[in-house]
Amino acid sequence: MSILSSLFSGISGLNTNGNAMSVIGDNIANVNTVGFKSTSVTFEDLLGASVGQGNA
């Protein structure tokens, strides 16, 4: 594994964590909004999307 590959893995992890934080923030911000349906993100969902796009 080259250093560049390791850096891309780290970036992917940071992006995944950022996406999860964004979803959590949206859920908290809209907790009192009528009709809002909360969402959740799992690592497996994001991993599958990355593999499907050829990013992993």
N, CA, C and O atoms as a Tripos MOL2 file, in Angstrom:
@<TRIPOS>MOLECULE
protein
  224   223    56     0     0
PROTEIN
NO_CHARGES

@<TRIPOS>ATOM
      1 N           0.8530   -1.1700    0.0000 N.3       1 MET1
      2 CA          0.0000    0.0000    0.0000 C.3       1 MET1
      3 C           0.9000    1.2350    0.0000 C.2       1 MET1
      4 O           1.7360    1.4090    0.8870 O.2       1 MET1
      5 N           0.7220    2.0580   -0.9760 N.am      2 SER2
      6 CA          1.5420    3.2590   -1.0700 C.3       2 SER2
      7 C           1.0290    4.3370   -0.1260 C.2       2 SER2
      8 O          -0.0770    4.2400    0.4060 O.2       2 SER2
      9 N           1.8330    5.3490    0.0690 N.am      3 ILE3
     10 CA          1.4290    6.4450    0.9510 C.3       3 ILE3
     11 C           0.2480    7.2040    0.3670 C.2       3 ILE3
     12 O          -0.6010    7.6940    1.1110 O.2       3 ILE3
     13 N           0.1850    7.3050   -0.9520 N.am      4 LEU4
     14 CA         -0.9350    7.9920   -1.5910 C.3       4 LEU4
     15 C          -2.2420    7.2370   -1.3470 C.2       4 LEU4
     16 O          -3.2800    7.8450   -1.0850 O.2       4 LEU4
     17 N          -2.1830    5.9280   -1.4340 N.am      5 SER5
     18 CA         -3.3580    5.1080   -1.1600 C.3       5 SER5
     19 C          -3.8050    5.2690    0.2930 C.2       5 SER5
     20 O          -5.0020    5.3160    0.5770 O.2       5 SER5
     21 N          -2.8560    5.3510    1.1930 N.am      6 SER6
     22 CA         -3.1770    5.5580    2.6070 C.3       6 SER6
     23 C          -3.8340    6.9120    2.8250 C.2       6 SER6
     24 O          -4.7750    7.0300    3.6100 O.2       6 SER6
     25 N          -3.3450    7.9260    2.1360 N.am      7 LEU7
     26 CA         -3.9440    9.2570    2.2540 C.3       7 LEU7
     27 C          -5.3770    9.2610    1.7330 C.2       7 LEU7
     28 O          -6.2560    9.8680    2.3450 O.2       7 LEU7
     29 N          -5.6180    8.5920    0.6140 N.am      8 PHE8
     30 CA         -6.9730    8.5220    0.0830 C.3       8 PHE8
     31 C          -7.9000    7.7710    1.0330 C.2       8 PHE8
     32 O          -9.0720    8.1250    1.1560 O.2       8 PHE8
     33 N          -7.3970    6.7520    1.6980 N.am      9 SER9
     34 CA         -8.2040    6.0320    2.6860 C.3       9 SER9
     35 C          -8.5620    6.9490    3.8490 C.2       9 SER9
     36 O          -9.6930    6.9290    4.3350 O.2       9 SER9
     37 N          -7.6090    7.7440    4.2890 N.am     10 GLY10
     38 CA         -7.8680    8.6950    5.3680 C.3      10 GLY10
     39 C          -8.8810    9.7450    4.9680 C.2      10 GLY10
     40 O          -9.7670   10.0910    5.7500 O.2      10 GLY10
     41 N          -8.7560   10.2520    3.7570 N.am     11 ILE11
     42 CA         -9.7030   11.2510    3.2560 C.3      11 ILE11
     43 C         -11.1050   10.6570    3.1700 C.2      11 ILE11
     44 O         -12.0850   11.3160    3.5150 O.2      11 ILE11
     45 N         -11.1950    9.4270    2.7150 N.am     12 SER12
     46 CA        -12.4900    8.7560    2.6200 C.3      12 SER12
     47 C         -13.1350    8.6200    4.0000 C.2      12 SER12
     48 O         -14.3380    8.8330    4.1520 O.2      12 SER12
     49 N         -12.3380    8.2680    4.9910 N.am     13 GLY13
     50 CA        -12.8550    8.1610    6.3520 C.3      13 GLY13
     51 C         -13.3350    9.4880    6.8930 C.2      13 GLY13
     52 O         -14.3730    9.5520    7.5520 O.2      13 GLY13
     53 N         -12.5900   10.5540    6.6220 N.am     14 LEU14
     54 CA        -13.0030   11.8850    7.0730 C.3      14 LEU14
     55 C         -14.2840   12.3330    6.3760 C.2      14 LEU14
     56 O         -15.1570   12.9250    7.0090 O.2      14 LEU14
     57 N         -14.4020   12.0590    5.0920 N.am     15 ASN15
     58 CA        -15.6220   12.4080    4.3640 C.3      15 ASN15
     59 C         -16.8220   11.6380    4.8990 C.2      15 ASN15
     60 O         -17.9160   12.1910    5.0200 O.2      15 ASN15
     61 N         -16.6190   10.3710    5.2170 N.am     16 THR16
     62 CA        -17.6910    9.5500    5.7690 C.3      16 THR16
     63 C         -18.1460   10.0950    7.1130 C.2      16 THR16
     64 O         -19.3440   10.1910    7.3780 O.2      16 THR16
     65 N         -17.1940   10.4480    7.9560 N.am     17 ASN17
     66 CA        -17.5270   11.0020    9.2630 C.3      17 ASN17
     67 C         -18.2430   12.3420    9.1090 C.2      17 ASN17
     68 O         -19.1980   12.6200    9.8340 O.2      17 ASN17
     69 N         -17.7900   13.1650    8.1780 N.am     18 GLY18
     70 CA        -18.4440   14.4490    7.9340 C.3      18 GLY18
     71 C         -19.8770   14.2780    7.4660 C.2      18 GLY18
     72 O         -20.7610   15.0320    7.8710 O.2      18 GLY18
     73 N         -20.1070   13.2960    6.6190 N.am     19 ASN19
     74 CA        -21.4590   13.0170    6.1460 C.3      19 ASN19
     75 C         -22.3530   12.5900    7.3050 C.2      19 ASN19
     76 O         -23.4960   13.0360    7.4090 O.2      19 ASN19
     77 N         -21.8400   11.7390    8.1650 N.am     20 ALA20
     78 CA        -22.6080   11.2890    9.3290 C.3      20 ALA20
     79 C         -22.9270   12.4620   10.2520 C.2      20 ALA20
     80 O         -24.0420   12.5570   10.7660 O.2      20 ALA20
     81 N         -21.9710   13.3490   10.4650 N.am     21 MET21
     82 CA        -22.2050   14.5220   11.3130 C.3      21 MET21
     83 C         -23.2560   15.4470   10.6990 C.2      21 MET21
     84 O         -24.0560   16.0450   11.4190 O.2      21 MET21
     85 N         -23.2520   15.5630    9.3900 N.am     22 SER22
     86 CA        -24.2430   16.3820    8.7030 C.3      22 SER22
     87 C         -25.6510   15.8270    8.8940 C.2      22 SER22
     88 O         -26.5930   16.5820    9.1350 O.2      22 SER22
     89 N         -25.7910   14.5190    8.7880 N.am     23 VAL23
     90 CA        -27.0950   13.8800    8.9860 C.3      23 VAL23
     91 C         -27.5610   14.0700   10.4230 C.2      23 VAL23
     92 O         -28.7310   14.3700   10.6600 O.2      23 VAL23
     93 N         -26.6640   13.9000   11.3760 N.am     24 ILE24
     94 CA        -27.0170   14.0930   12.7870 C.3      24 ILE24
     95 C         -27.4460   15.5350   13.0330 C.2      24 ILE24
     96 O         -28.4260   15.7830   13.7350 O.2      24 ILE24
     97 N         -26.7140   16.4840   12.4560 N.am     25 GLY25
     98 CA        -27.0710   17.8980   12.5980 C.3      25 GLY25
     99 C         -28.4380   18.2040   12.0190 C.2      25 GLY25
    100 O         -29.2150   18.9450   12.6210 O.2      25 GLY25
    101 N         -28.7390   17.6420   10.8570 N.am     26 ASP26
    102 CA        -30.0600   17.8370   10.2540 C.3      26 ASP26
    103 C         -31.1530   17.2650   11.1500 C.2      26 ASP26
    104 O         -32.2040   17.8810   11.3250 O.2      26 ASP26
    105 N         -30.9050   16.0910   11.7120 N.am     27 ASN27
    106 CA        -31.8940   15.4740   12.5990 C.3      27 ASN27
    107 C         -32.1440   16.3330   13.8350 C.2      27 ASN27
    108 O         -33.2910   16.5060   14.2470 O.2      27 ASN27
    109 N         -31.0870   16.8660   14.4240 N.am     28 ILE28
    110 CA        -31.2370   17.7020   15.6200 C.3      28 ILE28
    111 C         -31.9330   19.0140   15.2790 C.2      28 ILE28
    112 O         -32.8080   19.4630   16.0200 O.2      28 ILE28
    113 N         -31.5500   19.6330   14.1620 N.am     29 ALA29
    114 CA        -32.1240   20.9240   13.7850 C.3      29 ALA29
    115 C         -33.6140   20.8180   13.4790 C.2      29 ALA29
    116 O         -34.3530   21.7840   13.6700 O.2      29 ALA29
    117 N         -34.0540   19.6750   13.0140 N.am     30 ASN30
    118 CA        -35.4460   19.5280   12.5920 C.3      30 ASN30
    119 C         -36.2800   18.6710   13.5330 C.2      30 ASN30
    120 O         -37.3360   18.1700   13.1480 O.2      30 ASN30
    121 N         -35.8110   18.5020   14.7650 N.am     31 VAL31
    122 CA        -36.5110   17.6110   15.6950 C.3      31 VAL31
    123 C         -37.9470   18.0800   15.9550 C.2      31 VAL31
    124 O         -38.8280   17.2490   16.1740 O.2      31 VAL31
    125 N         -38.2010   19.3850   15.9360 N.am     32 ASN32
    126 CA        -39.5430   19.9030   16.2010 C.3      32 ASN32
    127 C         -40.3110   20.2480   14.9320 C.2      32 ASN32
    128 O         -41.4110   20.7950   15.0180 O.2      32 ASN32
    129 N         -39.7710   19.9500   13.7700 N.am     33 THR33
    130 CA        -40.4450   20.2480   12.5120 C.3      33 THR33
    131 C         -41.5100   19.1860   12.2400 C.2      33 THR33
    132 O         -41.2330   17.9860   12.2400 O.2      33 THR33
    133 N         -42.7300   19.6620   12.0100 N.am     34 VAL34
    134 CA        -43.8330   18.7440   11.7420 C.3      34 VAL34
    135 C         -43.5880   18.0520   10.4000 C.2      34 VAL34
    136 O         -43.3140   18.7110    9.3970 O.2      34 VAL34
    137 N         -43.6860   16.7480   10.3900 N.am     35 GLY35
    138 CA        -43.5400   15.9770    9.1670 C.3      35 GLY35
    139 C         -42.1140   15.6010    8.8170 C.2      35 GLY35
    140 O         -41.8880   14.8850    7.8410 O.2      35 GLY35
    141 N         -41.1440   16.0710    9.5960 N.am     36 PHE36
    142 CA        -39.7480   15.7240    9.2940 C.3      36 PHE36
    143 C         -39.4960   14.2790    9.6770 C.2      36 PHE36
    144 O         -39.8670   13.8360   10.7640 O.2      36 PHE36
    145 N         -38.8690   13.5570    8.7820 N.am     37 LYS37
    146 CA        -38.5380   12.1560    9.0350 C.3      37 LYS37
    147 C         -37.0240   12.0590    9.1910 C.2      37 LYS37
    148 O         -36.2770   12.3860    8.2690 O.2      37 LYS37
    149 N         -36.5840   11.6150   10.3410 N.am     38 SER38
    150 CA        -35.1440   11.5300   10.5870 C.3      38 SER38
    151 C         -34.5090   10.4690    9.7010 C.2      38 SER38
    152 O         -35.1650    9.5250    9.2600 O.2      38 SER38
    153 N         -33.2240   10.6460    9.4530 N.am     39 THR39
    154 CA        -32.4710    9.6900    8.6500 C.3      39 THR39
    155 C         -31.2870    9.1870    9.4550 C.2      39 THR39
    156 O         -30.9120    9.7720   10.4720 O.2      39 THR39
    157 N         -30.7120    8.1060    8.9900 N.am     40 SER40
    158 CA        -29.5100    7.5870    9.6310 C.3      40 SER40
    159 C         -28.5500    7.1240    8.5490 C.2      40 SER40
    160 O         -28.9590    6.7800    7.4400 O.2      40 SER40
    161 N         -27.2880    7.1210    8.8840 N.am     41 VAL41
    162 CA        -26.2470    6.6980    7.9520 C.3      41 VAL41
    163 C         -25.4430    5.6030    8.6240 C.2      41 VAL41
    164 O         -25.0740    5.7180    9.7930 O.2      41 VAL41
    165 N         -25.1760    4.5490    7.8840 N.am     42 THR42
    166 CA        -24.2980    3.5060    8.3940 C.3      42 THR42
    167 C         -23.0840    3.4030    7.4890 C.2      42 THR42
    168 O         -23.1530    3.7070    6.2980 O.2      42 THR42
    169 N         -21.9970    2.9820    8.0540 N.am     43 PHE43
    170 CA        -20.7610    2.8780    7.2840 C.3      43 PHE43
    171 C         -20.9290    1.9340    6.0990 C.2      43 PHE43
    172 O         -20.3620    2.1700    5.0320 O.2      43 PHE43
    173 N         -21.6980    0.8770    6.2790 N.am     44 GLU44
    174 CA        -21.8910   -0.0860    5.2020 C.3      44 GLU44
    175 C         -22.5540    0.5500    3.9930 C.2      44 GLU44
    176 O         -22.2050    0.2350    2.8550 O.2      44 GLU44
    177 N         -23.5230    1.4580    4.2330 N.am     45 ASP45
    178 CA        -24.1870    2.1550    3.1350 C.3      45 ASP45
    179 C         -23.1920    2.9960    2.3490 C.2      45 ASP45
    180 O         -23.1920    2.9830    1.1180 O.2      45 ASP45
    181 N         -22.3520    3.7190    3.0610 N.am     46 LEU46
    182 CA        -21.3770    4.5840    2.4000 C.3      46 LEU46
    183 C         -20.2890    3.7750    1.7190 C.2      46 LEU46
    184 O         -19.8010    4.1600    0.6560 O.2      46 LEU46
    185 N         -19.9030    2.6540    2.3220 N.am     47 LEU47
    186 CA        -18.8990    1.7950    1.7080 C.3      47 LEU47
    187 C         -19.4240    1.2220    0.3970 C.2      47 LEU47
    188 O         -18.7040    1.1800   -0.6000 O.2      47 LEU47
    189 N         -20.6590    0.7880    0.4020 N.am     48 GLY48
    190 CA        -21.2550    0.2560   -0.8190 C.3      48 GLY48
    191 C         -21.3370    1.2960   -1.9150 C.2      48 GLY48
    192 O         -21.1190    0.9830   -3.0850 O.2      48 GLY48
    193 N         -21.6510    2.5340   -1.5510 N.am     49 ALA49
    194 CA        -21.7160    3.6090   -2.5430 C.3      49 ALA49
    195 C         -20.3350    3.8940   -3.1080 C.2      49 ALA49
    196 O         -20.1920    4.1320   -4.3080 O.2      49 ALA49
    197 N         -19.3200    3.8730   -2.2600 N.am     50 SER50
    198 CA        -17.9590    4.1360   -2.7240 C.3      50 SER50
    199 C         -17.4630    3.0260   -3.6340 C.2      50 SER50
    200 O         -16.8320    3.2920   -4.6580 O.2      50 SER50
    201 N         -17.7430    1.7910   -3.2670 N.am     51 VAL51
    202 CA        -17.3050    0.6670   -4.0910 C.3      51 VAL51
    203 C         -18.0320    0.6960   -5.4300 C.2      51 VAL51
    204 O         -17.4430    0.4020   -6.4710 O.2      51 VAL51
    205 N         -19.3120    1.0510   -5.3980 N.am     52 GLY52
    206 CA        -20.0790    1.1290   -6.6310 C.3      52 GLY52
    207 C         -19.5500    2.1930   -7.5770 C.2      52 GLY52
    208 O         -19.6620    2.0510   -8.7950 O.2      52 GLY52
    209 N         -18.9670    3.2690   -7.0240 N.am     53 GLN53
    210 CA        -18.4210    4.3490   -7.8370 C.3      53 GLN53
    211 C         -16.9620    4.1160   -8.1810 C.2      53 GLN53
    212 O         -16.3780    4.8650   -8.9640 O.2      53 GLN53
    213 N         -16.3790    3.0960   -7.6090 N.am     54 GLY54
    214 CA        -14.9640    2.8250   -7.8570 C.3      54 GLY54
    215 C         -14.0310    3.7020   -7.0580 C.2      54 GLY54
    216 O         -12.8890    3.9240   -7.4590 O.2      54 GLY54
    217 N         -14.5110    4.2140   -5.9090 N.am     55 ASN55
    218 CA        -13.6960    5.1070   -5.0840 C.3      55 ASN55
    219 C         -12.9930    4.4080   -3.9410 C.2      55 ASN55
    220 O         -12.1360    5.0100   -3.2940 O.2      55 ASN55
    221 N         -13.3220    3.1640   -3.6730 N.am     56 ALA56
    222 CA        -12.7200    2.5030   -2.5120 C.3      56 ALA56
    223 C         -11.5520    1.6490   -2.9120 C.2      56 ALA56
    224 O         -10.9270    1.0190   -2.0590 O.2      56 ALA56
@<TRIPOS>BOND
     1     1     2 1
     2     2     3 1
     3     3     4 2
     4     3     5 am
     5     5     6 1
     6     6     7 1
     7     7     8 2
     8     7     9 am
     9     9    10 1
    10    10    11 1
    11    11    12 2
    12    11    13 am
    13    13    14 1
    14    14    15 1
    15    15    16 2
    16    15    17 am
    17    17    18 1
    18    18    19 1
    19    19    20 2
    20    19    21 am
    21    21    22 1
    22    22    23 1
    23    23    24 2
    24    23    25 am
    25    25    26 1
    26    26    27 1
    27    27    28 2
    28    27    29 am
    29    29    30 1
    30    30    31 1
    31    31    32 2
    32    31    33 am
    33    33    34 1
    34    34    35 1
    35    35    36 2
    36    35    37 am
    37    37    38 1
    38    38    39 1
    39    39    40 2
    40    39    41 am
    41    41    42 1
    42    42    43 1
    43    43    44 2
    44    43    45 am
    45    45    46 1
    46    46    47 1
    47    47    48 2
    48    47    49 am
    49    49    50 1
    50    50    51 1
    51    51    52 2
    52    51    53 am
    53    53    54 1
    54    54    55 1
    55    55    56 2
    56    55    57 am
    57    57    58 1
    58    58    59 1
    59    59    60 2
    60    59    61 am
    61    61    62 1
    62    62    63 1
    63    63    64 2
    64    63    65 am
    65    65    66 1
    66    66    67 1
    67    67    68 2
    68    67    69 am
    69    69    70 1
    70    70    71 1
    71    71    72 2
    72    71    73 am
    73    73    74 1
    74    74    75 1
    75    75    76 2
    76    75    77 am
    77    77    78 1
    78    78    79 1
    79    79    80 2
    80    79    81 am
    81    81    82 1
    82    82    83 1
    83    83    84 2
    84    83    85 am
    85    85    86 1
    86    86    87 1
    87    87    88 2
    88    87    89 am
    89    89    90 1
    90    90    91 1
    91    91    92 2
    92    91    93 am
    93    93    94 1
    94    94    95 1
    95    95    96 2
    96    95    97 am
    97    97    98 1
    98    98    99 1
    99    99   100 2
   100    99   101 am
   101   101   102 1
   102   102   103 1
   103   103   104 2
   104   103   105 am
   105   105   106 1
   106   106   107 1
   107   107   108 2
   108   107   109 am
   109   109   110 1
   110   110   111 1
   111   111   112 2
   112   111   113 am
   113   113   114 1
   114   114   115 1
   115   115   116 2
   116   115   117 am
   117   117   118 1
   118   118   119 1
   119   119   120 2
   120   119   121 am
   121   121   122 1
   122   122   123 1
   123   123   124 2
   124   123   125 am
   125   125   126 1
   126   126   127 1
   127   127   128 2
   128   127   129 am
   129   129   130 1
   130   130   131 1
   131   131   132 2
   132   131   133 am
   133   133   134 1
   134   134   135 1
   135   135   136 2
   136   135   137 am
   137   137   138 1
   138   138   139 1
   139   139   140 2
   140   139   141 am
   141   141   142 1
   142   142   143 1
   143   143   144 2
   144   143   145 am
   145   145   146 1
   146   146   147 1
   147   147   148 2
   148   147   149 am
   149   149   150 1
   150   150   151 1
   151   151   152 2
   152   151   153 am
   153   153   154 1
   154   154   155 1
   155   155   156 2
   156   155   157 am
   157   157   158 1
   158   158   159 1
   159   159   160 2
   160   159   161 am
   161   161   162 1
   162   162   163 1
   163   163   164 2
   164   163   165 am
   165   165   166 1
   166   166   167 1
   167   167   168 2
   168   167   169 am
   169   169   170 1
   170   170   171 1
   171   171   172 2
   172   171   173 am
   173   173   174 1
   174   174   175 1
   175   175   176 2
   176   175   177 am
   177   177   178 1
   178   178   179 1
   179   179   180 2
   180   179   181 am
   181   181   182 1
   182   182   183 1
   183   183   184 2
   184   183   185 am
   185   185   186 1
   186   186   187 1
   187   187   188 2
   188   187   189 am
   189   189   190 1
   190   190   191 1
   191   191   192 2
   192   191   193 am
   193   193   194 1
   194   194   195 1
   195   195   196 2
   196   195   197 am
   197   197   198 1
   198   198   199 1
   199   199   200 2
   200   199   201 am
   201   201   202 1
   202   202   203 1
   203   203   204 2
   204   203   205 am
   205   205   206 1
   206   206   207 1
   207   207   208 2
   208   207   209 am
   209   209   210 1
   210   210   211 1
   211   211   212 2
   212   211   213 am
   213   213   214 1
   214   214   215 1
   215   215   216 2
   216   215   217 am
   217   217   218 1
   218   218   219 1
   219   219   220 2
   220   219   221 am
   221   221   222 1
   222   222   223 1
   223   223   224 2
@<TRIPOS>SUBSTRUCTURE
     1 MET1         2 RESIDUE 1 A MET
     2 SER2         6 RESIDUE 1 A SER
     3 ILE3        10 RESIDUE 1 A ILE
     4 LEU4        14 RESIDUE 1 A LEU
     5 SER5        18 RESIDUE 1 A SER
     6 SER6        22 RESIDUE 1 A SER
     7 LEU7        26 RESIDUE 1 A LEU
     8 PHE8        30 RESIDUE 1 A PHE
     9 SER9        34 RESIDUE 1 A SER
    10 GLY10       38 RESIDUE 1 A GLY
    11 ILE11       42 RESIDUE 1 A ILE
    12 SER12       46 RESIDUE 1 A SER
    13 GLY13       50 RESIDUE 1 A GLY
    14 LEU14       54 RESIDUE 1 A LEU
    15 ASN15       58 RESIDUE 1 A ASN
    16 THR16       62 RESIDUE 1 A THR
    17 ASN17       66 RESIDUE 1 A ASN
    18 GLY18       70 RESIDUE 1 A GLY
    19 ASN19       74 RESIDUE 1 A ASN
    20 ALA20       78 RESIDUE 1 A ALA
    21 MET21       82 RESIDUE 1 A MET
    22 SER22       86 RESIDUE 1 A SER
    23 VAL23       90 RESIDUE 1 A VAL
    24 ILE24       94 RESIDUE 1 A ILE
    25 GLY25       98 RESIDUE 1 A GLY
    26 ASP26      102 RESIDUE 1 A ASP
    27 ASN27      106 RESIDUE 1 A ASN
    28 ILE28      110 RESIDUE 1 A ILE
    29 ALA29      114 RESIDUE 1 A ALA
    30 ASN30      118 RESIDUE 1 A ASN
    31 VAL31      122 RESIDUE 1 A VAL
    32 ASN32      126 RESIDUE 1 A ASN
    33 THR33      130 RESIDUE 1 A THR
    34 VAL34      134 RESIDUE 1 A VAL
    35 GLY35      138 RESIDUE 1 A GLY
    36 PHE36      142 RESIDUE 1 A PHE
    37 LYS37      146 RESIDUE 1 A LYS
    38 SER38      150 RESIDUE 1 A SER
    39 THR39      154 RESIDUE 1 A THR
    40 SER40      158 RESIDUE 1 A SER
    41 VAL41      162 RESIDUE 1 A VAL
    42 THR42      166 RESIDUE 1 A THR
    43 PHE43      170 RESIDUE 1 A PHE
    44 GLU44      174 RESIDUE 1 A GLU
    45 ASP45      178 RESIDUE 1 A ASP
    46 LEU46      182 RESIDUE 1 A LEU
    47 LEU47      186 RESIDUE 1 A LEU
    48 GLY48      190 RESIDUE 1 A GLY
    49 ALA49      194 RESIDUE 1 A ALA
    50 SER50      198 RESIDUE 1 A SER
    51 VAL51      202 RESIDUE 1 A VAL
    52 GLY52      206 RESIDUE 1 A GLY
    53 GLN53      210 RESIDUE 1 A GLN
    54 GLY54      214 RESIDUE 1 A GLY
    55 ASN55      218 RESIDUE 1 A ASN
    56 ALA56      222 RESIDUE 1 A ALA
